[in-house]
Amino acid sequence: MICGTSQMDGAIVVVAADDGCMPQTREHLLICKQLKVDKIIGFVNKADLGDQDVLDLIQLEIRDLLDNFKFDCAQNAPIIYGSALKAMEGDTSEYGLQSIRKLLSAMDSFFEPPRRDTEGPVMMPLEGAMNIKGRGTVVIGTLFRGTLKRSDHVEILGFDQKIPTTVTEIQMFGKSIPECKAGDHVGLLVRGVKTRAIERGMTLVSPNSVAISNRFKAQLYLLAKGEGGRLKPISQKYIMPLFSLTWHIACRVDVAGGNMLMPGDHADVFLTFPKKMLMTTGQSFTIREHNRTVATGVISEVLPSILVSTSQVGKVVL
């Protein structure tokens, strides 16, 4: 979910007319806000099952939720009423195919092409890799920053690894292209790299443009109970999976100064990973506990690495 959201520029929040906004609706909007997906369109599904008063109430509920998360589009986001089932059945009524056409029209008018950095150093979080028989390893991802051309030298960083290589071919939608720019979803044929050496979550970057570390300082917000978060505070040696861009890893959280962080509050924290990963100042992340989001944060400082293994991350004295 977080991997997919990290590559989106806009989102459609689907709410069933017979259920209203559910806990997962709130969680998905929280992740969208945290990953700076600012353009949201609402689609009220199963609209044929409710009367107009119910639909208006759900529209207010969606707008209130957007406003609670401080989306700028809270009051002007398009809200479309429809029925996916009727549309699939070919129904031409207001809640059938007409509603899907309204949704597409709203997407065309409301979503705007984002401004992308095509001049900075290359950065591409990797979703995965595959081996093409007779050609070699192809890494797949969406270019986050910069412009990449054939024969460019790059590095693949993450999980304690630094792999230098060269891009020998670029493909997008099954066609070979001479270059790609920020925002393009591409496959890159890389020279001299074993497929098994690539892990989802590694990052392809320009040579010597960034460094990896396993220690960071961050600003963390611990979700309150009403937001689906924890009931209890955290302090030291809190270990849970951390998600950012296309990767996740076990993470130890220590609240700065040995203080206690209560649900619903912000605090400076120190993050420690068992392996070195690429994180930059301003990069957002999410912490999940038992399949629910419990905290979100932003990196404020990259700290020197320390030597620690997965089994020691909760024991090492920092």
N, C-alpha and C positions, 0 to 999 in steps of 0.2 A: 504493500500500500504506500509506504513512504518512498520507496524507490520510484514508483510510478509518478507520485505527486511531485517529486523533486524535478521532474522534467516538463511539467505542465505550465502553461501560461494563462489558462482559464479553466473553470470547472462548472459543471451542471450538478446542482444538488437536487436529488430526486426524493420527494416525500410522498408517501401514500396517503390518499384522502381518508382512508378508513383507519389510519394509525396516527397520523400527525408526525411531528419531529420526534425521532427516537434517540437514545443515547449515542448510537453510532453516527447520527447526523451531526451532533455536537463535536464528536471526536474528529470526524472528517473535516469539518470547518476549522477546528483548532489547528490541524496539520496544514491545511491550506494557508491559514494566516501565518503560521510559523515559517512556512516555506515561501512566503511572499507571492502566493497565487491570489491576486487581488480582485480579479474579475469573476464574479459568481452569478450564474443564472439559475433561477428556481424552476423546477418542473413538478407540478402536483399530479402524480399518477393516480389512476383509478378515479378520475374526477366524475365519472358517470355514476359512481356509487354515493355521492354526497350532494346535498342541495347547495345553493349559492352561499347561504350563510356559513356553512361548514367550510367551503372553499375560501371565503373571505377571512375566516378565522385562521386557517392554515397559512394564508398569505401573511397575515399579521405575525404569526408565530415565526415564520421564516425570517421576516424583516427584523423582528426583535432579536433573533439569534445572531443575525449578521451584525446588528448594532452592538450586541454584547461583546462580540469579538472585534469591534471597532473597524469593520470593513467600510471603506469609503463609499461603497456602492449600496449600502444598506437600504437607502430610501429610493434609489432609482434603478435597482437591479430588476430586469424583466422577470415576471413570474407567469409561467405558462400553465394553463389547465389542459389536461389531456388524458388519454388512456392508451398505454403501449399495446395492450391486447387488441383493442379496437383497430388501431393502426395496422397491426400485424395481420388482422383479418380483412384488411382492405376497406374498412368502413370509411365513408367520405363525410361523415357528420363532423360537427364542431370539435368533438373530443377524439376523433379518429385521425385520419391522414391530415386534416387541416391543422390539428395541433402540432404535428411534427413539422409541417411547413412553417408554422409560426415560430417554432423553436429554432429551426435552421435560419430563419430570417433574423431572429434576435441574436443568434451567434454571429452572423455576418455584421450586424450593426453595432453590437455591444463589445465584442472582443476586438482588441486592437493589437496589431503586431508590436511586440515589445522592442524596446531599444536594447541592442546587444553590443557587447564589446568585441569588435572584430580586430582591433589593433593590438590588444594586450598579449602577453605570453599564452601559449596554448594550454588549455586545461580541459580534459574530457574524462569524467567519471565512467568507468567501465561497467556495463551490465553483464558481460560475460565474454566468452571466447569459444571459437570452434576451429576444428582442423579441416581444411579443404585439401582433399587428396591431390597430391601433385603440386600444390601451391604453398601450403604452410599454414600458419596461425592467423586467424582473423579475429580482431578484437572489435566489440560492438559497443556503441554508446552514443550519447548526444553531446556534441561539442558545446561546452559551457562558455568558453572564451577563446578568442583568437581566430586566426586563419591558418589552415594546415594545407600544405601542398605535397604532391608526390616527391619522394626522395628527401623529405625533411627528416632531420635527426630528432628523436624524442626520447623520453625516459618513461618507464612505467613504475610507479611508486605504490607502496602500501604493504602491510603485513610484514614489515621488516625487510622488504626487498626493494632494490633499485636496479632496474633492468634497462640498460641502454639498447636502443634499436633504431631502425630506419623504416619509415612508411614507404612501401613500394607500390601500393595501389590503394585507391579510395573508391568505394562503391556506395551509391545511395539509390534505393528502390531498384536494385538489380542492375544498375547502369554504372559503368566506370566514369569517373569525373576527375578533372585535373586538380581541383582544390575544393575544400569545404570551409564553411564559416560558422561562427557561433550560432547555435540553434539547429544545425543540421544533424539528423540522425543517420549515422554512417557505420559502415564496416571498413576497418583498416587492415590491410595485409601487412604484417610486420615481419622483418627479416631476422632470422636466427633466434627465434623465441619458441620454446616448447609450449604447447597448449596447456599442459598440466602445470606450468609455472604461473599461469594467469588465474587470478581469483576474482570473482565478482566483488566490486568495491574498490579495486585498485584504480589508480588515476594516471592517465597519460598526460604528460606535461612537456613543455619546452625544456631542453637540457639546462640544469643548474638554476632554474627559475624559482624553485621552492625547495624546502627541506621537510622531511618527515620527523615526527616526534611522538612520544607516548605520554607527554605531560603538558597539560594546558590549564590556563585560568579562564573561567567563564562566569557569566551572569546567568543564574538559573532561577526559573519560576516553577515552584511546586504547586501543581493544580490542587484546588480546594475540593472537598468532598462533593459539592454541588456540580463541579465540572467533570466529575468522574475520576477524580484523583484519589490520593491516599487519605486514610483517616489519621495516621500517625505522622509525626515529624521525622526528619532525618538529621543526622549530625556527622558522624565519621564512619568510614569504611562501609558505606552503602554501595552495594555492588548489584548492578542490573544491566541489561543490554542497552547500549546506546546506538541510535540510528542517525545517519547523516548521509545525504545524497543516495548513492546506491549501495552503501555498506553498513554493516552493524558489527559491533564487537562488545565483549564484556568490558564494563567500565566501573572503576571505583570512584565514588564521589565523596569528597571531604569538604565540609563547610568551612570557609575561612575563619580563622581565629578560634576554632573549636566550638563555634556557636551552634545553635539548633535552628533549623529551618522549618517553620510551620507551614502546613498546607494553606495555600492562598497568598504566600509571601515570596519576595525575591531575596536573593543573597549571592555574594561572590563565593564561588566554589573552586576546588581544584579537581581536575579529572586525571585519572591515571589508567592507561591501557596496558595490557600484557604485550602488545606489539605496536611498533611505530606506524602511524597512519598520517595521511595528509589532511591537515585542518589549518585553515587560515583565519586571521582576525576578521570577525564579522560573520563567520560561517555559522549557520544555525544547526541545531541538533534536537533530537527527541529521545527521552528515556521512557521505556515501557516496562511494565511490571505485570506479569500474569495476563498478557495479551491486551493490556489497556495502557493508554498514554497517561503517565503520571507527572511528567515534567518536561519543560521545553527550555532551551537556553541558546546563548550566543557566545562564541569564543571571543575573549577579550585580549588574550595574550598567549603566545606560544612559548613554552618553557623548555629548558634543556632536558633531554631524555635521561631516564634512569634505567638501570639493568634490572629487569623483573620478568618473571615467567608467569604463565596463567595461574599456576597453583600458588604463587607467592603474592599476587597482586593484593590480596586482602590482608596479608601479614606484614609486608614491608613497612618499616617505619619511615615516614615522610617528614 
